[in-house]
Amino acid sequence: MNDDRLPPVAPEVTATLVENLSPRLRKRLDAAVTKLGARPTHRDGDTVTIQVDDETELRLHAPGGVVATADAITCGCLLAPACVHRAAAACAAPTADPPPDLADRPTGAAPEPASVTDPASVHVPDSASSPSSQEVASPAQRAAADALWSAGAAVLEAGIDGAGAVTQSALLRAAHTARIRHLPRAAGAALSVVTLLRAARAGDPSYRTADFVTALAELLGNAHRVGTASGAELDAARGRARRPYSPDGSLRLYGLFTEPVVTDSGHGGVRTWVAGTDGRLFTVGDVAPGGVGRAVGVADRAVRLGDTALTHRELGRAGLAVSGATVSPDGRLGAGKGVKAVTARGAAWTELPLAALWETPPSEQAARALRSTSRYADPDGGGSDLLFLDVELIGAVRESAGTCLLALSGTGIAVRLTVADDDPALAHRDNLMLLAAAPGTRLRIIGRLVPAPHPRLTLLACAHPTGEGTIDLGLDRLSRADLPDPAAPVHPAPPQPGGPGAHSPLYLLERRVEQTVSAGRAALGMLGDVTAETRRIRRAGLPTAAGLLTALCTSASQRERDLFGRLLPADTDSFATHWLTAALYTAAVADSLCAAAWEPVQEGPAAAPSVPDQGPGRAVAQTAQH
């Protein structure tokens, strides 16, 4: 039995079932989850049945696709309803997305499952009555933030191997409490931590420790800010359950490309990117439960916007004239009843207004993209993470994570192009490998910035290599007939990624940050002396990083004893603070190194790069420590 065979379960349902278990059954919970994972399942309408053994069945009733109450999970064993099976089933199932808050639903609307498609018209409460208008967090919000902090610190203490179902249920309970206290950003961070924890413990090949570090640091950092911030900073920490759409009048839009969207929660669909006459980027999306199969099929469905009959694939190459437009802070176009849209002529990538997107220097594009794709960027900050480049293809390059395509930009920057999704149902991987077989080809491309100490993009779309038009690299499939005859590239020796961060010892601190979430505080405390590592970091001009590494390892190993010499419980709050400081610092320095890597190649002696340790990295460290 895999998670995708079970319906999503509301966070508060899982938390309630685990909390109601006796201490003895809680100790058996992780084993029960593993055992249920090997049992067969059967779906009949809204009900999924798990065959616990030859005589016992476990049922999950999910009207509307979500198990919304504890009573909706029933078991036929003799110990039910106080058995371990009900809690184990809830823990084995994916976590349901929280429904929108009452204040975020259209006036008079009944509760409904949350949808990730563009909402039509959303009621936004007046600032005078909205919780976000308060100058400081309420006592209830601070209590919810404290619970989130404690649950996150417990994950750090235990590490992934020790953060089983009981630890996860504490996170789910804290997330539910945060949501009803109008802290949707923190609640979402907690749910992300649970999802990644489960992926790590299940051996999911798509799991990345760096993603888990980001999610856990977002949770702890947000919980800390709720308790200390005020005004606009507090509003950002609270976040929004659903982002408001604001009127934007009439828009003339030109299609750029369409990309498939597949999420870890089982949703699938597409996102079509369009640009206005002023160069602003907008998206029209259609994402709902269905996974990669839906992502492939929905590309040829009509766009849900006004009266246009264009499909998403067609819109990526055509145009729209929109009146009464509504736009979210991140550029999503609303599809309310007042929005009118008709098909209009598109533009080639070499024609205005689209051609202007490629005229901005790559370094400026990367700096802009970093503001939106940074690990801890404000979700409501807006902006795009796309880059528009003219490149010459060099060839395939092998990396530890697979093969990427090396290209050279017009400013002499070596850029590594990777696939956006390795699922074989999508065309990304096949297309990239075909392009790698055509060195010397010059292409106009669109990619998504991947923060790294060297220039790196996920390749999303490109101009047709030999003909007219464009290729959506996740949906359209190239053939060898589409490629030009191989030509010797201008640069036969593949340039190596450079930049001031290419050989930075920052990884020594990043490694300890990642080891903590994998193995827990105690494992980090057994490392012993890290003087050699800190000395190397200091020699590279990163004294703050060296100090943070020393403080982190010291905090991990520090344990006090009582008058009888017995070890006292570890100070999890202090250790979590040191870990959070190090995680935020490494992210800030990594962003600085990424931005520097996109600077154009200089002829002659290179100027000494600025030391990120003296800028945003140190500021972040000082802020987190306070």
Beta strands, then each sheet from edge to edge (+ up, - down):
strand 1: 41-44
strand 2: 47-51
strand 3: 57-61
strand 4: 73-75
strand 5: 246-262
strand 6: 267-276
strand 7: 281-289
strand 8: 319-327
strand 9: 340-344
strand 10: 386-399
strand 11: 402-409
strand 12: 414-418
strand 13: 442-449
strand 14: 456-463
strand 15: 470-472
sheet 1: 1+ 2- 3+ 4-
sheet 2: 7+ 6- 5+ 8- 9+
sheet 3: 15+ 14- 12- 11+ 10- 13+
end
